[in-house]
Amino acid sequence: MSTPLSNSQREALRSASHWYAVLSGERVSPQQELKWQRWVDAHQDHQWAWQQVENLRQQMQGMPGEVASKALRDSQMTRRHVLKGLLLAVGVGAGWQLWRTDYLTGLRADYRTATGEIRQHQLADGSLLTLDTASAANVTFSASERRIDLLSGTLAITTGKDGQQRPLRVYTRQGQLTALGTVFSVQQQDDATLLRVSQHAVAVRLTADPQQRVTVQQGQMLRFSADRFGAITSDDHPEPGWVHGWLSVSDWPLGEVITQLARYRQGVLRCDPAAASLRVSGTFPLRDSDQALHALEQTLPIVVHRVTRYWATVQRR
């Protein structure tokens, strides 16, 4: 049975959740960072509470990225939700387990990756499945189809030749994607699926209206919801660089580059709005965000300010 929390510890957890929300916001001033550091240093209960925040984030880092990221990076919900998680984690073991189940859809998946991890798997039919950072998928081969359920994150698939001539299909919350002898990638977003076709074509049906079908050709991309197709557009980068661990950009805003790098980095990496519009071109390693940030510092008028090893902000000089 867990030891009851003291009033001081409970208050420290509330303050820790507040500071998490502050440091996760779009604008964090040096004065706020200094106040946070003074708060941490002021009392051992504050240091203990902040360690619980770190522990909670580490628990979440091992979960599928879409939901974990939403809980831990959305400053509009972190204070309330993280406080609930903190209180359950340190106070009620069974309650913590129940709380976590909301985020564990992909934790017991056949294939999954942690934050910053990119992994390849050769399937029984010879297909090559690559999972991007913080992703999860189930694979089921039956007599009628080769089925891949993308639970969260992003996958890339190079289809193998099946002796039984079973169709290879990827399922997301929004639809069914059937490979037509192809190489393609699929991203499960909050309310949509993004398909990018590198070779050949993919047929897509909607979850809410299976009679609707479109075919996306090589060099094209499509975003769709459960009941509506978006426009099929040309894809300037149909070959996903992340498969090989690289982010290649041409005239991207720095804010978008940092958003992409943050997906592969444990903790919080954010870009101050004053620096977000700077333009970036280059190729950066996804598996080593510190190296990528160093390269950006060498070429742009920016500085990376690290609050802790888990909190970093890109600011304009």
Helices and strands as residue ranges (DSSP letters): H 7-23, H 30-42, H 44-61, H 65-73, H 78-91, H 93-101, E 111-112, E 119-122, E 128-131, E 136-141, E 146-158, E 168-171, E 175-188, E 193-206, E 213-217, E 220-224, E 233-234, G 241-244, E 246-253, H 254-262, E 268-271, H 273-276, E 279-285, H 289-299, E 302-308, E 311-316
